[in-house]
Amino acid sequence: MKINPLKGMKDYLPAEQRLRDYVQGRILETYRASGFERIATPLLEDMENLDKSEGGENLNLIFKVLKRGEKLDAALAAGSEKALSDMGLRYDLTLPLSRYYAANRDKLPTPFKVIQTDRVFRAERPQKGRLREFVQCDIDIVGDASPNAEIELIDVTARALLAIGFTDFTVNLNDRRLLRGMLEGMGFAPETLDSVCITFDKLDKVGPGGVASELAEKGFPAPAVAALRAFLGQGAADLSAVAALCADKAPAAALRQVMDTVTALAGGAYRVAYCPSLVRGQGYYTGMVFEVVCPAFSGAVAGGGRYDNMVGKFLGQPVPAVGFSIGFERICSVLLDQGFAIPAEKQKLALLYAPGADFAAVLKKAAELRQAYLVTVLPQGKKAGKQLAALESQHFAAAAFFETGEIKRFGQT
């Protein structure tokens, strides 16, 4: 029998789990205080739904579940690899929410402001900060087509990050419609824009020259590549300059409204910036996209966008929807590495009782001590010194002896 978890999965020691509980608790507290309600959906989704979800590269990372019994035997006999699986583990929480809303819309308010904090799975190559099983903390607004939905999601998410203790971060924004309009204005054909955006999304890693070289290697028209290279060479992009390249001015106006409003709401606590190279990998985004970046992290700590067509795949009609997800695992990992101390957390105390003690009385005493401590009830060991040393190493602040009422505080003489 193997004692280690599966590759890309992780066990969490008590100190790690306490931190995770604290971070998730602060996030949930902020979300709920803003009127969002929590739901839960199954870990497994129908394979047809997953295949049609436009999840970008994530579609190649789905954990597929084999059919069972006679259905599996028939699929094996047919020799069809695709027919072997009829369900898979969810790779994010957007598809499950869309299916959930389509199934329950007659019981839900409009707009529906929803929280999801749950596990998702991706068959990635495991590395630091990238697991195969991880938690996402999402808030979404379904049923509001106005930019107010984006403004509220950004504001609530930023307040959740501030509640955890982050201050030095920037909210980067773009709009898929604006990006596509800009690229078409430069001469890229509409049917090639997905491929162009994949390369454009690498700007932070390879720079303007690298983007231009890759587009040239892909065989895109030289004048279009030169126009994009010249645009990127101008330095910080201006929203007005990009809007001038687009036939439809509405996306730029909506983006400007969101940026101005969020900047006013931020009050200097964080920054808001236009980022023309921001794409977001999922193919289901239809409008604004956004990410939160922080110097303490190597990448984004939160991201999301508008996906007005996803719910419509189930209903046959478009339903406006927008969501924002906090990078829970990345935040917890960095906070743990930094030795983050949970603020205002009660200290731990062990209440030790001798053999034969009245256990009901012991528990009653523990309840009294919980006014000031987090109390664990333990039988008193034969070697008091060894037991006390072990408790101190486990980050207990003190030990109390039930029979005598004495409290031994660690780190004190």
VEXDREN-2710 file (C-alpha; in Angstrom, 1 decimal):
% VEXDREN-2710
k/r/px/py/pz
1/MET/0.0/0.0/0.0
2/LYS/1.3/3.5/-0.9
3/ILE/1.2/6.2/1.8
4/ASN/1.7/9.2/-0.5
5/PRO/-1.2/11.0/-2.3
6/LEU/-1.5/10.6/-6.0
7/LYS/0.8/12.7/-8.2
8/GLY/-0.5/16.3/-8.4
9/MET/-2.7/15.8/-5.3
10/LYS/-1.8/17.0/-1.7
11/ASP/-2.4/16.2/1.9
12/TYR/-2.7/19.2/4.2
13/LEU/-1.2/19.3/7.7
14/PRO/-3.2/21.0/10.4
15/ALA/-1.3/24.3/10.2
16/GLU/-1.8/24.5/6.5
17/GLN/-5.5/23.7/6.8
18/ARG/-6.0/26.4/9.4
19/LEU/-4.5/28.9/7.0
20/ARG/-6.7/27.6/4.2
21/ASP/-9.8/27.8/6.4
22/TYR/-8.9/31.4/7.4
23/VAL/-8.4/32.6/3.9
24/GLN/-11.5/30.9/2.6
25/GLY/-13.5/32.2/5.6
26/ARG/-12.4/35.8/4.9
27/ILE/-13.3/35.5/1.2
28/LEU/-16.7/34.0/2.0
29/GLU/-17.4/36.6/4.6
30/THR/-16.8/39.4/2.1
31/TYR/-18.8/37.7/-0.6
32/ARG/-21.8/37.0/1.6
33/ALA/-21.7/40.5/3.1
34/SER/-22.2/41.7/-0.5
35/GLY/-25.3/39.7/-1.1
36/PHE/-23.9/36.7/-2.9
37/GLU/-25.3/33.2/-2.0
38/ARG/-23.3/29.9/-2.1
39/ILE/-24.3/26.9/-4.1
40/ALA/-22.7/23.4/-4.7
41/THR/-22.6/21.3/-7.8
42/PRO/-21.3/17.7/-8.4
43/LEU/-17.6/17.0/-9.1
44/LEU/-18.6/15.1/-12.3
45/GLU/-20.1/16.5/-15.4
46/ASP/-21.5/14.9/-18.6
47/MET/-18.6/14.5/-21.1
48/GLU/-20.6/16.1/-23.9
49/ASN/-21.1/19.2/-21.8
50/LEU/-17.4/19.4/-21.0
51/ASP/-16.4/18.9/-24.7
52/LYS/-18.6/21.7/-25.8
53/SER/-17.7/24.2/-23.0
54/GLU/-15.0/26.1/-25.0
55/GLY/-12.5/25.8/-22.1
56/GLY/-9.5/26.4/-24.3
57/GLU/-6.4/24.3/-23.4
58/ASN/-8.3/23.0/-20.3
59/LEU/-10.3/20.7/-22.6
60/ASN/-7.1/18.7/-23.1
61/LEU/-6.7/18.4/-19.3
62/ILE/-10.0/16.8/-18.4
63/PHE/-9.9/13.7/-16.2
64/LYS/-12.3/11.3/-18.0
65/VAL/-14.2/8.6/-16.3
66/LEU/-14.7/5.3/-18.0
67/LYS/-18.1/3.8/-18.7
68/ARG/-19.1/1.0/-16.4
69/GLY/-20.2/-2.7/-16.9
70/GLU/-21.9/-3.6/-20.2
71/LYS/-21.5/-0.1/-21.6
72/LEU/-17.7/-0.3/-21.1
73/ASP/-17.6/-3.7/-22.7
74/ALA/-19.5/-2.4/-25.7
75/ALA/-17.2/0.6/-26.1
76/LEU/-14.1/-1.6/-25.9
77/ALA/-15.5/-4.0/-28.5
78/ALA/-16.3/-1.1/-30.8
79/GLY/-12.7/0.1/-30.6
80/SER/-13.8/3.8/-30.2
81/GLU/-11.6/5.7/-27.7
82/LYS/-14.2/8.6/-27.5
83/ALA/-17.0/6.1/-26.7
84/LEU/-15.1/4.9/-23.6
85/SER/-16.0/7.8/-21.4
86/ASP/-19.4/9.4/-20.7
87/MET/-18.4/11.8/-17.8
88/GLY/-15.4/13.7/-16.5
89/LEU/-14.2/15.7/-13.5
90/ARG/-15.0/19.4/-13.8
91/TYR/-11.9/21.6/-14.8
92/ASP/-13.5/24.8/-13.5
93/LEU/-16.8/26.0/-11.9
94/THR/-18.2/28.0/-14.9
95/LEU/-19.6/25.2/-16.9
96/PRO/-21.3/23.6/-13.8
97/LEU/-22.8/27.0/-12.9
98/SER/-24.1/27.5/-16.4
99/ARG/-25.8/24.0/-16.3
100/TYR/-27.1/24.6/-12.8
101/TYR/-28.6/28.0/-13.8
102/ALA/-30.3/26.5/-16.9
103/ALA/-31.8/23.7/-14.8
104/ASN/-33.0/25.9/-11.9
105/ARG/-33.6/29.4/-13.4
106/ASP/-37.3/29.3/-12.5
107/LYS/-36.3/29.1/-8.8
108/LEU/-33.5/31.7/-8.9
109/PRO/-33.6/35.5/-8.7
110/THR/-32.5/37.8/-11.5
111/PRO/-29.8/38.8/-11.4
112/PHE/-28.5/35.8/-9.6
113/LYS/-25.4/36.6/-7.5
114/VAL/-23.7/33.3/-6.6
115/ILE/-20.7/32.0/-4.7
116/GLN/-18.8/28.8/-5.5
117/THR/-15.8/27.6/-3.4
118/ASP/-15.0/24.1/-4.4
119/ARG/-12.5/21.6/-5.8
120/VAL/-11.7/21.3/-9.5
121/PHE/-9.4/19.0/-11.4
122/ARG/-7.0/19.3/-14.3
123/ALA/-4.6/16.7/-15.7
124/GLU/-1.7/19.0/-15.7
125/ARG/2.0/18.3/-15.3
126/PRO/2.4/18.9/-11.6
127/GLN/4.9/21.6/-10.5
128/LYS/5.1/24.1/-7.7
129/GLY/1.9/26.1/-7.5
130/ARG/0.2/23.9/-10.1
131/LEU/-1.7/20.9/-8.7
132/ARG/-4.1/18.5/-10.4
133/GLU/-6.7/19.0/-7.6
134/PHE/-7.2/22.5/-6.4
135/VAL/-9.8/24.9/-4.9
136/GLN/-11.4/27.8/-6.8
137/CYS/-13.2/30.7/-5.1
138/ASP/-15.7/32.1/-7.6
139/ILE/-18.4/34.8/-7.6
140/ASP/-20.6/35.2/-10.6
141/ILE/-23.5/37.4/-11.6
142/VAL/-26.0/35.8/-14.0
143/GLY/-28.7/37.9/-15.7
144/ASP/-27.1/41.3/-15.8
145/ALA/-25.9/42.6/-19.2
146/SER/-24.8/46.0/-18.0
147/PRO/-21.2/47.0/-17.0
148/ASN/-22.5/47.2/-13.4
149/ALA/-22.0/43.5/-13.1
150/GLU/-18.3/43.8/-13.9
151/ILE/-17.9/46.8/-11.6
152/GLU/-19.5/44.9/-8.7
153/LEU/-17.5/41.7/-9.2
154/ILE/-14.2/43.6/-9.3
155/ASP/-15.1/45.7/-6.3
156/VAL/-16.1/42.7/-4.2
157/THR/-13.1/40.6/-5.3
158/ALA/-10.7/43.5/-4.5
159/ARG/-12.3/43.9/-1.0
160/ALA/-11.9/40.2/-0.4
161/LEU/-8.2/40.5/-1.2
162/LEU/-7.9/43.5/1.0
163/ALA/-9.6/41.6/3.8
164/ILE/-6.9/38.8/3.5
165/GLY/-4.2/41.5/3.8
166/PHE/-3.2/42.3/0.2
167/THR/-2.7/45.9/-0.7
168/ASP/-0.1/46.2/-3.5
169/PHE/-2.1/44.8/-6.4
170/THR/-3.4/46.0/-9.8
171/VAL/-6.6/45.0/-11.6
172/ASN/-5.8/44.7/-15.3
173/LEU/-8.7/44.9/-17.8
174/ASN/-9.4/44.3/-21.4
175/ASP/-12.3/43.4/-23.7
176/ARG/-12.3/40.5/-26.1
177/ARG/-14.4/42.6/-28.5
178/LEU/-12.0/45.5/-28.3
179/LEU/-9.0/43.2/-28.8
180/ARG/-10.6/41.5/-31.9
181/GLY/-11.6/44.9/-33.3
182/MET/-8.1/46.2/-32.9
183/LEU/-6.6/43.1/-34.6
184/GLU/-9.1/43.3/-37.5
185/GLY/-8.3/47.0/-37.9
186/MET/-4.6/46.0/-38.3
187/GLY/-5.4/43.6/-41.1
188/PHE/-5.8/40.2/-39.4
189/ALA/-8.6/38.1/-40.8
190/PRO/-11.6/37.5/-38.4
191/GLU/-11.3/33.7/-38.7
192/THR/-7.6/33.8/-37.6
193/LEU/-8.0/35.9/-34.5
194/ASP/-8.1/33.0/-32.1
195/SER/-4.6/31.9/-33.2
196/VAL/-3.4/35.5/-33.2
197/CYS/-4.7/36.0/-29.6
198/ILE/-2.9/32.8/-28.4
199/THR/0.4/34.4/-29.5
200/PHE/-0.5/37.9/-28.3
201/ASP/-1.2/36.4/-24.9
202/LYS/2.6/35.7/-24.6
203/LEU/3.5/39.4/-24.7
204/ASP/4.6/39.5/-21.1
205/LYS/6.9/36.5/-21.6
206/VAL/8.4/37.0/-25.1
207/GLY/8.0/40.8/-25.6
208/PRO/6.9/42.6/-28.8
209/GLY/9.6/41.1/-30.9
210/GLY/8.8/37.6/-29.9
211/VAL/5.1/38.1/-30.6
212/ALA/5.9/39.5/-34.1
213/SER/8.3/36.6/-34.8
214/GLU/5.8/33.9/-33.9
215/LEU/3.1/35.5/-35.9
216/ALA/5.4/35.7/-38.9
217/GLU/6.3/32.0/-38.4
218/LYS/2.6/31.2/-38.4
219/GLY/2.3/32.9/-41.8
220/PHE/0.1/35.8/-41.0
221/PRO/0.2/38.8/-43.4
222/ALA/3.4/40.9/-43.1
223/PRO/1.6/44.3/-43.1
224/ALA/-0.7/43.1/-40.2
225/VAL/2.2/41.8/-38.2
226/ALA/4.2/45.0/-38.8
227/ALA/1.2/47.1/-37.7
228/LEU/0.9/45.1/-34.5
229/ARG/4.7/45.3/-33.9
230/ALA/4.6/49.1/-34.4
231/PHE/1.7/49.4/-32.0
232/LEU/3.4/47.4/-29.3
233/GLY/6.6/49.4/-29.8
234/GLN/4.8/52.6/-28.8
235/GLY/5.0/51.5/-25.1
236/ALA/2.1/51.7/-22.8
237/ALA/-1.1/51.4/-24.8
238/ASP/-3.8/54.0/-24.6
239/LEU/-7.4/52.9/-24.6
240/SER/-8.4/55.8/-26.9
241/ALA/-5.7/54.8/-29.5
242/VAL/-7.0/51.2/-29.5
243/ALA/-10.6/52.4/-29.8
244/ALA/-9.7/54.4/-32.9
245/LEU/-8.7/51.2/-34.6
246/CYS/-12.1/49.6/-34.0
247/ALA/-15.3/50.1/-36.0
248/ASP/-17.5/49.5/-32.9
249/LYS/-16.8/52.1/-30.2
250/ALA/-19.2/50.6/-27.6
251/PRO/-16.8/48.1/-26.0
252/ALA/-14.2/50.9/-25.4
253/ALA/-16.8/53.1/-23.8
254/ALA/-18.0/50.4/-21.5
255/LEU/-14.5/49.5/-20.5
256/ARG/-13.7/53.1/-19.8
257/GLN/-16.8/53.3/-17.6
258/VAL/-15.8/50.2/-15.6
259/MET/-12.2/51.5/-15.2
260/ASP/-13.2/55.0/-14.0
261/THR/-15.8/53.6/-11.6
262/VAL/-13.6/51.0/-10.1
263/THR/-10.7/53.5/-9.8
264/ALA/-13.0/55.8/-7.8
265/LEU/-14.2/52.8/-5.6
266/ALA/-10.6/51.8/-5.0
267/GLY/-9.7/55.1/-3.4
268/GLY/-6.0/54.5/-3.9
269/ALA/-6.1/51.1/-2.1
270/TYR/-5.2/49.3/-5.4
271/ARG/-4.5/50.2/-9.0
272/VAL/-6.7/49.8/-12.2
273/ALA/-5.0/49.5/-15.6
274/TYR/-5.9/48.8/-19.2
275/CYS/-3.9/45.8/-20.6
276/PRO/-4.4/45.3/-24.3
277/SER/-2.6/42.0/-24.3
278/LEU/-4.8/40.4/-21.7
279/VAL/-6.7/37.5/-23.4
280/ARG/-7.5/34.9/-20.7
281/GLY/-7.2/31.3/-22.0
282/GLN/-10.8/30.1/-21.9
283/GLY/-12.6/30.4/-25.2
284/TYR/-16.0/31.0/-23.6
285/TYR/-15.3/34.7/-22.8
286/THR/-17.3/37.1/-24.9
287/GLY/-16.6/40.6/-23.6
288/MET/-14.6/42.1/-20.7
289/VAL/-11.8/40.1/-19.1
290/PHE/-9.8/41.0/-16.0
291/GLU/-6.9/39.8/-13.9
292/VAL/-5.4/40.8/-10.6
293/VAL/-1.6/40.9/-10.4
294/CYS/0.5/41.4/-7.3
295/PRO/4.4/41.8/-7.0
296/ALA/4.4/39.1/-4.3
297/PHE/3.3/36.5/-6.9
298/SER/4.8/35.3/-10.2
299/GLY/1.4/35.5/-11.9
300/ALA/-2.2/36.5/-11.5
301/VAL/-3.9/36.0/-8.2
302/ALA/-7.5/36.3/-9.6
303/GLY/-9.1/36.4/-13.0
304/GLY/-12.4/36.3/-14.9
305/GLY/-14.6/37.8/-17.5
306/ARG/-18.0/37.9/-19.2
307/TYR/-19.3/34.7/-20.8
308/ASP/-22.7/35.6/-22.3
309/ASN/-23.1/32.5/-24.5
310/MET/-22.3/29.7/-22.0
311/VAL/-25.8/29.4/-20.3
312/GLY/-27.3/29.8/-23.8
313/LYS/-25.8/26.5/-24.9
314/PHE/-28.2/24.8/-22.5
315/LEU/-31.2/27.1/-23.1
316/GLY/-30.9/28.0/-26.8
317/GLN/-30.9/31.7/-26.0
318/PRO/-28.2/34.0/-24.7
319/VAL/-28.1/34.8/-20.9
320/PRO/-25.7/37.4/-19.7
321/ALA/-23.1/36.2/-17.2
322/VAL/-19.8/37.3/-15.8
323/GLY/-17.5/35.8/-13.1
324/PHE/-14.4/36.4/-11.1
325/SER/-12.2/33.7/-9.5
326/ILE/-9.6/34.2/-6.8
327/GLY/-6.4/32.0/-7.1
328/PHE/-6.9/30.4/-3.7
329/GLU/-4.1/27.9/-4.0
330/ARG/-1.5/30.4/-5.1
331/ILE/-2.4/32.8/-2.3
332/CYS/-2.3/30.1/0.4
333/SER/1.0/28.8/-0.9
334/VAL/2.7/32.2/-0.7
335/LEU/1.2/33.1/2.6
336/LEU/2.5/29.8/4.0
337/ASP/6.0/30.4/2.6
338/GLN/5.9/33.9/4.2
339/GLY/5.0/32.5/7.6
340/PHE/1.7/34.4/7.6
341/ALA/0.2/34.5/11.1
342/ILE/-3.6/34.4/11.3
343/PRO/-4.6/37.7/13.0
344/ALA/-6.5/37.7/16.3
345/GLU/-6.6/33.9/16.4
346/LYS/-7.1/32.5/19.9
347/GLN/-4.1/30.7/21.3
348/LYS/-4.2/26.9/21.7
349/LEU/-4.4/25.3/25.1
350/ALA/-4.3/21.6/26.1
351/LEU/-6.5/20.7/29.1
352/LEU/-4.8/17.6/30.6
353/TYR/-6.8/15.2/32.9
354/ALA/-5.6/12.2/34.9
355/PRO/-7.0/8.7/34.6
356/GLY/-10.3/8.3/36.4
357/ALA/-11.3/12.0/36.2
358/ASP/-14.9/12.9/35.8
359/PHE/-14.9/13.4/32.0
360/ALA/-18.1/15.4/32.0
361/ALA/-16.5/17.8/34.5
362/VAL/-13.4/18.0/32.3
363/LEU/-15.5/19.0/29.2
364/LYS/-17.3/21.6/31.3
365/LYS/-14.0/23.1/32.4
366/ALA/-12.9/23.1/28.7
367/ALA/-16.0/25.0/27.8
368/GLU/-15.1/27.7/30.4
369/LEU/-11.5/27.9/29.1
370/ARG/-12.8/28.4/25.5
371/GLN/-13.7/31.9/26.3
372/ALA/-10.0/32.7/26.1
373/TYR/-8.4/29.7/24.2
374/LEU/-8.9/27.1/21.6
375/VAL/-9.0/24.1/23.9
376/THR/-8.0/20.5/23.2
377/VAL/-8.9/17.9/25.9
378/LEU/-6.1/15.2/26.3
379/PRO/-5.3/12.5/28.8
380/GLN/-2.3/13.4/30.9
381/GLY/0.8/11.4/30.0
382/LYS/3.0/9.5/32.3
383/LYS/6.0/11.7/31.5
384/ALA/4.8/15.3/32.0
385/GLY/7.9/16.9/30.7
386/LYS/7.9/15.0/27.4
387/GLN/4.2/15.7/26.9
388/LEU/4.6/19.4/27.5
389/ALA/7.5/19.6/25.1
390/ALA/5.5/17.9/22.4
391/LEU/2.6/20.3/23.0
392/GLU/4.9/23.3/22.7
393/SER/6.3/21.9/19.4
394/GLN/2.8/21.6/18.1
395/HIS/2.3/25.4/18.7
396/PHE/0.2/25.2/21.9
397/ALA/0.5/28.3/23.9
398/ALA/-0.2/26.6/27.3
399/ALA/-1.3/23.5/29.1
400/ALA/-3.8/23.4/32.0
401/PHE/-4.0/20.6/34.5
402/PHE/-7.6/19.7/35.4
403/GLU/-7.0/18.3/38.9
404/THR/-4.9/21.3/40.2
405/GLY/-6.2/24.2/38.0
406/GLU/-2.6/25.1/37.2
407/ILE/-1.9/26.6/33.8
408/LYS/1.6/26.2/32.3
409/ARG/2.3/28.8/29.6
410/PHE/5.0/27.8/27.2
411/GLY/7.9/30.2/26.6
412/GLN/7.7/31.5/30.1
413/THR/9.7/30.6/33.2
END
